[in-house]
Amino acid sequence: MRRLQNPQKVAEVPSGEAPVHQVVLKGDDIDLTKLPFYLQHHLDGAPYISAAMDYTIDPADGKPNVGCRRLMLRSKQELRCNITQLSDLKRIYLAAVARKERLPLSFVIGAHPLDFMSAAIRVPADEFALVASLRGETLPMVRGVTNNIPVPADAEMVLEGYLDELGYAEKEGPYGELYGYYGPMHMDPVFHVTAITRRADMLNHTVLHGGPEIRRNDASLIAGLSSEARVWQILKQEGLDITGVHCPESATGAHVCRVALKQKAAGDARRAIAALFKMPLMRVITIVDPDVDVHSHEAMDWAHCTRFRADRDIVVEGGHFALTMDPTIDAEGKMVKVGYDFTAPFDAPPKIENLLSFAPKLKPAANKQPLRETLASGPKHFYQLMEAAGTTDGRALTLELDVLRGKGAIDRTPDGLWCLK
């Protein structure tokens, strides 16, 4: 969040100084079968590269755009590119198809890890500069040797080329998706490779995408970080006092959120739920008090069984945008969102039943004080009597209290404190 508030610049470097242009292949030298395309999931439709980031410039307004893609091998110089989900690239490409134009595009494979997070964030800004800002430093970029599209000069490899003007004309998939299931075949465009540029000592990069252990997926890890940052931003803008946020990777990092909230007024938990319902993919939101560790399943289970009442603490809202691959969508392709309020009642009185029980941490006084004198200063918990008596053993003190009880000299407050009559 600090880096997003501290914009960085983009600096263009000449081709001769760019590590990613140390090797340049064009024309008949282009052979995609020599690159690390491989069968990633058991039922995938063909070998894939999973770690591609797309760089392009919108011909309509000149705005840079960055995103994440998977690439399906088609031939030595062509591949299929999945652009099914709603995205800026889909909008830009459909506009180019409507104009019967090709869209120049470059795929970066192997880059700074934070570049993937930049590619997954949608903000109204120069997305090349966004990459620089998340890196926290100036971004060196070099223009493509065949399509003039700028890419990070320090990348491992770049596939330059264009999406053709034929639109969604090829069947792409199936492919193991983020949710652990397979996505079906989609009609998608074909990408024509006009150059391969790379470092001389290129590292082949791949990311784990599908599989039932969602918490291991690179996309989930990246989404969790960016989702947590966005949750903090949204709730701070609402004026809410947030002490902890966790978007579990095991739930894709984008769909489930736990928030620890210090309530200032009744209804703050509901305000937080309503605000987070506006996040495009967030669909299960749980609000807890600051004494609950949002990273602990045990703590969350405890809050569930002690501070949640189903008839009052659930908020359900349908009709929200969803990814087409989401296995929970309804017949209209929408998702239903739910919010859980696991907080204690804001106006709960400070009685003993509302206080958490912890093991004692006694600090016996060096100067012992007689029991009756300690009680004369006001009602005391038993541990306070022990500390005043300078002991960590309450058995003898219990006998002293029994003597006072026999004399009718002591009583108990409603919350169990000892006091003089």
Buried (B, 14 or more C-beta within 10 A) or exposed (E): EEBBEEEBEBEEBEBEEBBBBEBBBBEEEBEBEEBBBBEBBEEBBBBBBBBBBBBBBBBEEEBBBBBBBBBBBBEEBBBBBBBBEEBBBBBBBBBBBEEEBBBBBBBBBBBBEBBBBBBBBBEEBBBBBBBBBBBEEEBBBBBBBBBEBBBBBBBBBBBBBBBBBEBBEBBBBBBBBBBBBBBBEBEBBBBBBBBBBBBEEBEBBBBBBBBEEBEEBBBBBBBBBBBBBBBBEBBEEBEBEBBBBBBBBBBBBBBBBBBBBBBEEEEBBBBBBBBBBEBBBBBBBBBBBBEBBBEEEEBBEBBBEEBBEEEEBEBEBEEBEBBEBBEEBEEEEBBBBBBBBBBBEEEEEEEEEEEEEEEEEEEEEEEEBEBEEBBEEEBBBBBBBBBBBEBEEBEEBEEBBEEBEEEEEBBEEEEEBBEBE
